[in-house]
Amino acid sequence: MPTKYTVTVTALGTSSVIVLPKPVVDGFNLEKGHKLELIVKDDGIFIPLEEPDFSNFRK
């Protein structure tokens, strides 16, 4: 079931950071050092945790 969280964009040095809520980190077994891919589309930012189908994405 989809769940909505509100997160804040903050600064860390010269980078911007989005902190993931603990239930998300725990629910997907994420740990420090894991790398996630961001997919940016006109309607949002997506973080897939499975291999995405890139056939519908702009190149």
PALUM-909374 format. One record per residue (C-alpha): residue number from 1; z, y, x. Coordinates in steps of 0.05 Angstrom, whole numbers, always signed. Layout:
BEGIN
[atom NUM,[Z,Y,X]] ...
This chain:
BEGIN
[atom 1,[+0,+0,+0]] [atom 2,[-19,+68,+29]] [atom 3,[+39,+113,+49]] [atom 4,[+35,+188,+62]] [atom 5,[+74,+221,+118]] [atom 6,[+75,+294,+137]] [atom 7,[+75,+306,+212]] [atom 8,[+77,+368,+255]] [atom 9,[+29,+386,+311]] [atom 10,[+69,+412,+370]] [atom 11,[+55,+429,+443]] [atom 12,[+70,+390,+505]] [atom 13,[+46,+427,+566]] [atom 14,[-27,+445,+554]] [atom 15,[-36,+389,+503]] [atom 16,[-23,+384,+429]] [atom 17,[+20,+326,+403]] [atom 18,[+28,+292,+336]] [atom 19,[+91,+251,+332]] [atom 20,[+84,+187,+291]] [atom 21,[+141,+170,+244]] [atom 22,[+185,+112,+268]] [atom 23,[+165,+67,+208]] [atom 24,[+92,+74,+229]] [atom 25,[+107,+58,+302]] [atom 26,[+151,-2,+283]] [atom 27,[+104,-26,+228]] [atom 28,[+44,-31,+276]] [atom 29,[+85,-54,+336]] [atom 30,[+64,+6,+377]] [atom 31,[+99,+18,+444]] [atom 32,[+99,+72,+497]] [atom 33,[+34,+68,+535]] [atom 34,[-8,+40,+479]] [atom 35,[-75,+75,+473]] [atom 36,[-103,+92,+404]] [atom 37,[-173,+116,+387]] [atom 38,[-182,+177,+342]] [atom 39,[-244,+180,+298]] [atom 40,[-257,+250,+273]] [atom 41,[-301,+259,+211]] [atom 42,[-313,+318,+165]] [atom 43,[-261,+291,+116]] [atom 44,[-205,+273,+165]] [atom 45,[-178,+243,+228]] [atom 46,[-172,+167,+228]] [atom 47,[-133,+122,+276]] [atom 48,[-160,+51,+265]] [atom 49,[-118,-6,+291]] [atom 50,[-175,-56,+284]] [atom 51,[-244,-54,+315]] [atom 52,[-280,-3,+271]] [atom 53,[-351,-10,+244]] [atom 54,[-386,+49,+277]] [atom 55,[-451,+40,+239]] [atom 56,[-433,+96,+189]] [atom 57,[-409,+146,+242]] [atom 58,[-449,+203,+271]] [atom 59,[-470,+194,+342]] 
